[in-house]
């Protein structure tokens, strides 16, 4: 029964179709893209895992080969959202070459950072399909069907050449790569999805390699270098804090049931206090202990919580080189 310009029939009737059913589109409906998406939706509705579109059959409906390639190129974003495996069937080597060329040109125009996974044979092939490397999640899967292995392999070879010529590899060395933390490495790896590139990190030799379309590689390189710069600044600040703490240590006088005891501030806070007092600041703020905001008043050398100024402790500056104390 025809519904919404689409009809599903069995593949019987003496026809040699190795499939579960045939989805028919209304040839009077000139919105080919809508028809393609309807066929995919119907495949999902019937809970089938794959659907095949015959290029020859579509052109016999009155559409040009250019229009067919254009429709599949434009529909890539929607096709990526389905679990259905989408197959495109070409009946001759000439048709494969011509259609693939048009499709590749359109994809390069429509898509930023798209890579494909091409398979040489259908599921019922005598041997398993050959697979080209899958890149990230911004991929689509495509199968090329042909009459024999020679035609299929020729098509795959041409597709590889067309795709690979647009991709570059950009390796760069930086000593700061060796000191990246796990969180910083994860941050760099996360840019792969955002920039549609592949990033390889070798911390041992201090090298990062970015692979992808040139425009994407350039954008990713800028982001990676920003992360490296921030990492270097953080590491420098920590090193500086450790250096200063080797000469000066800030403490506070804690009073409890056991009496009084000096408690050292962490190196970063000790550095902040030292820089503030050298800069002749009256007060300095910092966050400490469960994210609470604290204030040190240098006129009294007292530290208190921002939300409770009455709860204070004495602050002490200890010069390690001489063992001198200042209150």
N, C-alpha and C positions, 0 to 999 in steps of 0.2 A: 504494500500500500504506500502511495506517495504521500509524504507529509513534510512540509517545510522544504519543498523542492529537492527531496532526497528519498531514495528508495533502497531497500536492502533485499537481495534475493540470495538463494543458495547458489553454489558453484556447480550445480549438476547440469543435466541436459546434454550430456555427451561432450561438454567443453573440457578441455584439458587444463584446468586451472587448479593449481596446488594451493588452495586457500579455503578458509572456512565459509566465506560468503563474499558477495560482490556488492559494493555500495555504488548506486547509480546517482549521478547528479543531473539536474534538469538542464538540458542543452540550451534551453531558451533563457536561462539565467546567465547574464553576461558578467555577473560579479564573481569571477573565478576565485578570488581570494576567499570570499565568504564560503564558496562551495568547498574549497580545500579544508577550511577550518571546521565546516559542518561534518565533513567526512572523518576528520580526526576526532571530533566530539562524539560522533556516532560510534567510532571504534572504542572509545573509552566507555560509552554507555553499554556496549555489548561485551565489555571486559576482555577485549582482545589486546594482545601485546604489541601488534605491529599493523601497519597499513602500507600498501604499495600504490604509487601513482604512476600510471603509464604516460610517458611524455607523448608518445605517438597518439594514444587515445585522446588526450587533451587537445592536441593540435587538430585532430579530426573533428573536434567540436567547433572549429573555426578560429581558434586562438593561434597566434604566431608563436614560434619558438622563443622569441624575445619576450613576449608577454608572459609565457609560462615561467621562464627563468626569473623574470622580474617579480612575479607573484610569490614564488618560493623565497626569494631574497627578502622581500618586504615582510613576509610572515615569520621570519626566523625568531623574533622575540616571543611571539605567541607559541611557536612550536617548542621553544625551550621549556615552556611551563608544563608540557604534557609528558607523561611517562611512556607514551606510545612511541615505538620505534618507527621512524618515517623512512620509507624506501622510495627511491626514484628509479624507474625502470626505463632503460633506453634499448631500443631494438637493434641497433647497429653501431659499429665502431665510429662511423661518421657522425651519427647522432650524439654519441657519447662525447666525442671531441668538441663538437659545436656547442652542445648544451652546457658542458662543464666550463668552457671558456666564458660563455655568457654569465653563468651563475657566479663564477669567481670574480668577474669584473663588477657585478652588481653587489656582491657581498663586500668587496673592498670599499665600495662607495657607501653602503648602508651601515656597515658594522665597524665599530672601533674596538680593536683588540680581539677579534673573533678567531678562534682556531677550531678545526674540525677533526673528527675521528672518522676516517674512511675505512670501510670494510669491503673486501673484494668479492664475497660470496654470500648468498642467502643462507638461512639457517639449515636448509636441507641439503647443503653442499656435501660432497663426498669427503672433503677435508675442512678443517677449521679455517675460519676467515683470518686474513692477515690484518693486523691492526697497527695503525700509526699512533704515535704517542698522544695520549689524551692530556690536555692542558687545562687545569683548574676546573671551575664549575661553569665558566662562560663558554661552554662548548655545545655543539650539536652533533648528533651522530647521523651519518649518512651512508647508505649502501649504494654501490654501483653494480647493477645487474647487467650481464652481457651473455652472449651466446656461448662463449668459451673462455677458458683461462687467459688466453693470449690477449683477447680484447679487454678483459677486466684488468689485467696487470698493466696494460698500456694506459688505460684510463687512470689508474691509481698513480702511475709514474708521472703522468702529466699533471695531475692534481697536486702531487707533492712538489713538483717544480714551481707551479704557480703560487702555492702558498709559501714555500720556504724562501722564495726570492724577496718577499716583503719583510722577513724577520731578520733581526740582527742580534748579535751577542756583544754585550758591552761589559768586559771585566775591568775592575779597577782595584788597586791596592791602597790600603790605608792602615797604618800601624794601629790606629784606634779600634779597628775591627777586632783585634786580638783581645781587647778589654771589654767587649760588649757583654752586658748581663743577659741572663735568660729572658727577662722581660723585654729588653731592648731587641733581642733577636726575634722574639715573637711579634713585636711591633713592626719590624721590618718585613717579616713573613706575611703579616696581615695586609701589607700594601699590595701583595700579589693580586688579591681579589679586586681591590679598589682600582688598580692601574692596569689590570688585564695583562700581567707579565708573569714570567717565572723568575724567581730569585734563588740563586745558590750562594750559600755563605760558608766560607772556609775560615774559621776563626784561628786555626793553627798557623796559617801563613798570612792571615790578614787580607783576605781577598773576597770580594763580592762580585758575582756575575749576574747580569740582568739580561733576560732573553724576551724578545717580543717585537711588536711593530715599533719602528723608530720613534714615532711620536709618543707612544706609551713608555718606551724605555727612557726617553728624555724626562718625562714627568716623574717616573719612578725614581730615576737617579737623583732628581732634586729632593724628593721626599726622603730618600735614604741618607743623603748627605746632611739633611736637616736633623735627622735622628742621630747621626754620628756626631754632629756639632753639639747637640744637647748633651749627649753622653759624655763628650769630652769636657764640657763645662761642669757637669755634675761631678765628674771624677776629679777635676782640678780643684773644685770647691772642697771636696772631701780631703784631698791631699793637703790643701792649704790649711784646713781645719786641724788635721793631724800634726802638721808642722808647728802651728801656733800652740797647740796643746802641749807640745814638747817643751815650750818655754813658759807658757802661762796656763794655769788651770783655774777655771771658775767653779766655785762650790756653793752650796747653801748649808746652813747649820740646821740640821733636823733634830728635833727634841721629841723623845718618846719615853716610855716607861723605864728604859734602860739608861736614860740620860741623853747627852748631846753627842752628835757625831757629824762629821763632814761628809757630804755626799757630792761627788763630782757630777757636773753637768756633762752630757754627751759632747763630743768634740765639735759638732756643728753649732750647738747652742753656745758653747764656750767661746767659739770664734765670733758669733754674733754679738755677744756681750763685750768681748774685747774690742771689736771694731766700733761698737757704739761708744764705749768709754774713751777710746782714742779720738773719736770724732766729736767729743765733748757734748754728746747728747744727754738730755736730762732723764729720758726714759727709753726703754726698748721693750717691744712686745715679741712674744714667741708662743708657739703651741707645743705643749708637752703633756705627757700622761693622759692618754685617752682623748687627745684632741682638744684639751682644755686650753684656753687662752690665759697666759701669764704675763705679768708686767714687772719689770725691774726698775725701781726708782733709784737713780744714782745719787740723789741728794741725801738719801737715808741709807742706801745700800740694802734695800729690802725688796723681797719678791713676794708678790701676792697674786691671787687669782682675780681675773677681771670681774667676775661676778660676785666676789666677796673680798673687798680690800682690807677687811679687818683680820683676815686669816693670812698672816704674813710670816716670813722667815728671813733671817739675816743672810746676806750674800757676801761671799768672801772671794777676793782675787788673790791667787797664790802664784808667786813668781818662782818657778821651779829652779831656775839657775842659781838663785841665792837662798831659796827656802824662805823668802820673806812673805808675810801675810799682810793684806790690807782689808780693813773693814770700812 
